[in-house]
Amino acid sequence: MSTFFSALIAPQGWTFDVPDGHSLLASAQLAGVRLPSSCRNGTCRTCICSLRSGRISYRIAWPGLSPEEKADGLILPCVAYPESDLVIAVPGAVRQPEES
């Protein structure tokens, strides 16, 4: 049975599901939401945003954040995997137009 968590993007109020094994960034894109991104491996920091609530984990040893940034709730969605439902603040997120 596949599990998933829900992610809410603030301040826009958009939600999307994050299937087990998918990063936040990949899941947002599948749902038609574009988050700022570039490298997709946790080093460029283009996707950095704030985790307002919930828990995430990383599958890489060094996700490109300082201990202070982690303590302040900053995350990298390109390499972040939810462990609960989430609220993330991503002011630069845009909804992709639906294809007809």
PLY file of the C-alpha trace (Angstrom):
ply
format ascii 1.0
element vertex 100
property float x
property float y
property float z
element edge 99
property int vertex1
property int vertex2
end_header
0.00 0.00 0.00
1.40 3.37 -1.00
1.46 6.12 1.59
1.53 9.83 1.01
1.51 13.06 2.90
-0.13 16.36 2.04
1.83 19.58 1.57
0.33 23.06 1.79
2.18 25.99 0.22
1.86 29.30 2.05
0.95 32.03 1.38
-0.78 30.76 -1.79
-2.86 28.07 -0.08
-2.16 25.41 -2.73
-2.00 21.78 -1.65
-0.50 18.70 -3.24
0.16 15.09 -2.28
3.68 13.76 -1.79
3.78 10.01 -2.50
6.19 7.87 -0.51
9.66 8.06 -2.06
9.11 11.39 -3.84
10.77 14.67 -2.89
8.72 17.77 -2.19
10.02 19.43 -5.35
9.20 16.49 -7.63
5.73 16.10 -6.12
4.95 19.79 -6.47
5.90 19.66 -10.14
3.69 16.61 -10.69
0.83 18.62 -9.15
1.42 21.58 -11.48
3.19 23.81 -8.97
6.60 25.20 -9.87
8.92 25.81 -6.94
12.17 27.71 -7.50
14.89 25.14 -8.32
18.08 24.56 -10.21
20.49 21.75 -9.24
17.99 19.28 -7.70
20.69 17.77 -5.47
20.76 20.05 -2.43
23.79 22.16 -3.25
22.69 25.32 -5.11
20.10 26.39 -2.51
17.78 27.90 -5.15
14.80 26.05 -3.66
15.43 27.04 -0.01
12.19 27.72 1.82
10.68 27.66 5.29
9.04 24.66 6.94
6.12 26.09 8.94
4.86 22.78 10.31
5.50 19.08 9.90
8.60 16.92 9.68
10.94 16.14 6.79
14.03 14.02 6.35
16.93 14.01 3.91
18.44 11.00 2.20
21.78 12.69 1.67
24.37 13.41 4.36
24.84 17.10 3.57
21.75 18.88 2.26
23.47 22.27 1.86
22.07 23.92 5.00
23.95 25.17 8.03
22.90 23.95 11.49
21.57 27.48 12.16
19.44 27.42 9.01
18.04 24.02 9.95
17.26 25.32 13.44
15.45 28.28 11.84
13.22 25.86 9.91
14.76 26.27 6.47
14.60 23.27 4.14
15.62 22.28 0.60
12.53 20.79 -1.12
14.61 19.24 -3.89
16.02 16.70 -1.44
13.40 16.84 1.36
11.05 13.93 1.98
8.03 14.40 4.26
7.50 12.36 7.40
4.14 14.04 8.12
1.74 16.49 6.51
3.55 19.79 5.89
3.08 23.51 5.56
5.91 25.21 3.66
6.35 28.92 2.91
7.42 29.41 -0.71
6.74 32.98 -1.84
8.24 32.27 -5.31
5.97 29.31 -6.12
3.82 29.58 -9.23
1.02 27.41 -10.50
1.66 26.04 -13.97
-1.16 26.57 -16.44
-3.24 23.47 -17.06
-2.84 21.95 -20.50
-5.96 21.72 -22.61
0 1
1 2
2 3
3 4
4 5
5 6
6 7
7 8
8 9
9 10
10 11
11 12
12 13
13 14
14 15
15 16
16 17
17 18
18 19
19 20
20 21
21 22
22 23
23 24
24 25
25 26
26 27
27 28
28 29
29 30
30 31
31 32
32 33
33 34
34 35
35 36
36 37
37 38
38 39
39 40
40 41
41 42
42 43
43 44
44 45
45 46
46 47
47 48
48 49
49 50
50 51
51 52
52 53
53 54
54 55
55 56
56 57
57 58
58 59
59 60
60 61
61 62
62 63
63 64
64 65
65 66
66 67
67 68
68 69
69 70
70 71
71 72
72 73
73 74
74 75
75 76
76 77
77 78
78 79
79 80
80 81
81 82
82 83
83 84
84 85
85 86
86 87
87 88
88 89
89 90
90 91
91 92
92 93
93 94
94 95
95 96
96 97
97 98
98 99
